[in-house]
Amino acid sequence: MITVETNAGEFAAEIVVGADGAHSVIAKQLSQIKVDKEHYSAGLRVYYEGVTQMHPENFIELHFFQDILPGYLWIFPLPNNQANVGLGMLSSAVSARKLNLKEILERLLQTHPALAPRFKNAQALESVKGFGLPLGSKKRPLSGNRFLLAGDAAALVDPFSGEGIGNAIRSGRVAAEHIIKCFAQRDFSVKFNKAYDQEIYRRMWKELKISRALQMLCKYPRLFNFIIKKASRRNYLNQFLIEALANPEKKKSLTNPLFYLRILMFK
């Protein structure tokens, strides 16, 4: 049995699932996952009210600026004329360049010609909140004796988009399937639980590697700008790039040199 102490009391179970987010207590106490700045994203977030020029269909916005590559600034529409606004950047780049992300975020919102007019009369509803995200660009042990890690606690955040909900749900399903096998076999050991790690990476590792490659592409602004400019002038290419972010098979094309050769042929 494993015992978990909480504010609501002490609980005993055959196995525990650490699904408690990027700063998981379970991961800190039981796993070997450590912060690795090459595979970790620093981020800031603040909720705003009154941001103008939002898309009529409430599309999310990703803005790639030179100051925060490899990373981006986001604007996510929310109900009641509100928006989740923030930026994320690879922690190793933040440290190497000694950046103050809060100052950069405020400066971009106040002075950049693409953003300043939209935030002129917007009101921040809170102070800026900082956080860190463990990226799924590196394989890590996701289980051990009587425990499994899932979602952000398992460092399954997409390296390119910073999105974690999708992989959290997927890993939760894999965890449920594996736990059923644990009880069927009456085996909760380190050795038996390695099958969980293997299944997670069998399903997700190719996608995570591709997203890592796309993240590294942001280190080459000229190439990145070239692709985006081409996409803005061609509806087909534009739609392809949008779908590639969500479709693993299409996303693979973005790491193939032939893809960029074909783009050269677009006028």
C-alpha positions in Angstrom: 0.0 0.0 0.0 1.0 3.6 -0.5 -0.1 6.4 1.9 -0.9 10.0 0.8 -1.2 12.7 3.4 -3.5 15.7 2.5 -5.2 18.6 4.2 -8.4 16.4 4.1 -6.7 13.6 5.9 -4.6 10.5 5.2 -5.4 8.0 2.5 -4.1 4.6 1.7 -4.3 3.0 -1.8 -2.7 0.3 -3.9 -1.4 2.9 -6.4 -1.5 6.7 -6.8 -1.7 8.8 -10.0 0.2 12.1 -10.0 -2.1 14.2 -12.1 -1.5 17.4 -10.0 0.0 19.6 -12.6 3.4 21.1 -13.6 4.5 21.4 -10.0 3.3 18.0 -9.0 3.8 17.0 -5.4 3.7 13.3 -6.4 6.5 13.9 -9.0 8.7 15.8 -6.5 8.3 13.2 -3.8 8.4 9.9 -5.8 9.9 10.5 -9.3 13.3 11.4 -10.7 12.0 14.3 -12.9 14.1 17.4 -12.4 13.9 20.8 -14.0 16.0 20.9 -17.1 16.0 24.4 -18.7 16.6 23.0 -22.2 13.2 21.2 -21.8 11.3 23.7 -19.7 9.3 26.7 -20.6 9.1 29.9 -18.5 5.7 31.7 -18.9 3.7 34.7 -17.8 -0.1 35.1 -17.8 -2.6 37.9 -17.1 -6.3 38.2 -17.7 -7.5 41.3 -19.5 -10.9 42.8 -20.2 -11.6 45.0 -23.2 -9.0 43.8 -25.7 -10.2 44.9 -29.2 -10.1 43.4 -32.7 -10.7 39.8 -31.5 -11.6 37.4 -34.3 -15.4 37.0 -34.7 -15.1 33.3 -34.3 -12.9 33.6 -31.2 -9.8 32.1 -32.7 -6.8 31.9 -30.5 -3.8 34.1 -31.5 -0.1 33.2 -31.4 2.3 36.1 -32.0 6.0 35.4 -32.7 8.3 38.3 -32.0 12.0 38.5 -32.3 12.4 39.3 -28.5 10.9 36.1 -27.4 12.1 33.5 -29.9 12.0 30.5 -29.4 8.6 31.3 -27.9 5.5 33.3 -28.5 2.9 35.7 -27.1 -0.7 34.4 -27.0 -4.1 35.9 -26.8 -6.9 33.4 -25.9 -10.5 34.8 -26.1 -12.6 34.2 -23.0 -16.3 34.9 -22.2 -17.5 38.3 -21.1 -15.1 40.3 -23.3 -12.1 38.9 -21.5 -8.8 37.4 -22.7 -6.0 35.2 -21.4 -2.8 37.1 -22.4 0.7 35.9 -21.9 4.0 34.7 -23.3 6.1 31.6 -23.0 9.8 31.0 -23.8 12.4 28.3 -23.4 13.9 28.7 -20.0 17.5 28.1 -21.2 17.1 31.1 -23.6 15.7 33.3 -20.8 18.7 32.5 -18.6 21.3 32.8 -21.4 20.0 36.2 -22.5 19.1 37.3 -18.9 15.6 38.4 -20.0 12.9 40.0 -17.8 9.8 38.5 -19.3 7.4 40.7 -17.4 9.1 43.8 -18.8 9.0 42.4 -22.3 5.3 41.5 -22.1 4.4 45.0 -20.9 6.5 46.6 -23.5 5.0 44.6 -26.4 1.5 45.2 -25.2 2.1 49.0 -24.9 4.3 49.7 -27.9 4.1 47.1 -30.6 2.1 48.4 -33.5 0.2 45.1 -33.8 -0.8 45.1 -30.2 -0.8 48.6 -28.6 -4.0 49.9 -30.3 -5.8 46.8 -29.2 -4.7 47.2 -25.5 -5.0 51.0 -25.3 -8.3 50.8 -23.3 -8.0 47.3 -22.0 -7.9 46.7 -18.3 -5.8 44.0 -16.5 -7.9 42.1 -14.1 -5.0 40.8 -12.0 -1.3 41.1 -11.5 1.0 39.2 -13.9 1.4 35.5 -12.8 4.5 33.5 -13.5 4.7 29.8 -14.0 6.9 27.0 -15.5 6.0 24.1 -17.8 8.0 20.9 -18.1 8.1 20.2 -21.9 7.7 16.7 -23.4 10.8 17.1 -25.5 12.8 14.7 -23.4 12.0 11.1 -22.3 11.7 10.8 -18.5 10.6 7.9 -16.2 6.9 8.4 -15.7 6.2 5.7 -13.1 7.7 3.8 -10.2 6.7 1.6 -7.4 2.9 2.1 -6.9 2.7 5.4 -8.8 2.1 6.8 -12.3 2.4 10.3 -13.5 0.1 11.9 -16.1 -0.4 15.1 -17.9 1.8 18.1 -16.9 3.1 16.1 -13.9 4.6 13.7 -16.4 6.1 16.5 -18.4 3.9 15.9 -21.5 3.4 19.5 -22.5 3.7 20.1 -26.3 7.1 21.8 -26.8 5.9 24.0 -29.7 2.5 25.1 -28.7 2.8 24.8 -24.9 -0.6 23.1 -24.9 -1.0 20.4 -22.2 -4.7 19.5 -21.9 -4.8 17.1 -24.9 -1.9 15.0 -23.8 -3.2 15.1 -20.2 -6.4 13.5 -21.3 -4.6 11.0 -23.4 -2.2 10.0 -20.6 -5.2 9.7 -18.2 -6.7 7.1 -20.5 -3.5 5.2 -20.7 -3.1 5.4 -16.9 -6.7 4.0 -16.4 -6.0 1.1 -18.8 -2.8 0.3 -17.1 -4.2 0.4 -13.6 -6.9 -2.1 -14.6 -4.0 -4.4 -15.6 -2.3 -3.7 -12.3 -5.2 -4.9 -10.3 -5.8 -7.9 -12.6 -2.2 -9.0 -12.1 -2.0 -7.8 -8.5 1.3 -6.2 -9.5 2.1 -2.5 -8.8 5.9 -2.8 -9.0 8.4 -0.6 -10.8 9.0 -3.3 -13.4 5.3 -3.8 -14.2 4.7 -0.1 -14.4 7.4 0.4 -17.0 4.8 -0.8 -19.5 2.9 2.5 -18.8 5.9 4.6 -19.8 6.4 2.5 -22.9 2.8 2.9 -24.0 2.8 6.7 -23.3 5.8 7.2 -25.5 4.6 4.7 -28.1 1.6 6.9 -28.6 3.1 10.4 -28.2 6.8 10.4 -28.7 6.8 11.0 -32.5 4.5 14.0 -32.1 6.6 15.4 -29.2 9.8 15.1 -31.3 8.2 16.9 -34.2 7.0 19.7 -31.9 10.5 20.0 -30.5 11.9 20.4 -34.1 9.3 23.1 -34.8 10.3 24.8 -31.5 13.9 24.8 -32.7 12.8 26.2 -36.1 11.9 29.4 -34.2 15.6 30.0 -33.6 15.9 30.8 -37.3 13.7 33.9 -37.7 14.4 34.4 -41.4 13.2 30.9 -42.3 10.3 31.2 -39.9 9.2 34.5 -41.4 9.6 33.2 -44.9 7.2 30.3 -44.3 4.6 32.5 -42.6 4.7 35.1 -45.3 4.2 32.4 -47.9 1.3 31.0 -46.0 -0.4 34.4 -45.6 -0.5 34.7 -49.4 -1.7 31.2 -50.2 -4.9 29.9 -48.6 -3.9 26.3 -49.2 -0.6 26.6 -47.5 -2.2 28.7 -44.7 -4.8 26.0 -44.0 -2.1 23.3 -44.2 0.0 24.9 -41.5 -3.1 25.4 -39.2 -4.0 21.7 -39.6 -0.4 20.6 -39.1 -0.4 22.0 -35.6 -3.2 19.5 -34.6 -2.6 16.6 -37.0 0.5 14.5 -36.2 0.8 13.1 -39.7 0.7 16.5 -41.4 3.0 17.9 -38.7 5.7 15.4 -39.8 5.9 17.3 -43.2 7.2 20.4 -41.3 10.5 18.5 -40.5 11.1 17.3 -44.0 13.5 19.5 -46.1 11.4 18.7 -49.2 8.5 20.6 -47.6 10.6 23.8 -47.7 11.7 23.1 -51.2 8.1 23.0 -52.3 7.4 26.3 -50.5 10.1 27.9 -52.6 8.1 27.0 -55.7 5.0 28.9 -54.4 4.8 32.4 -55.8 
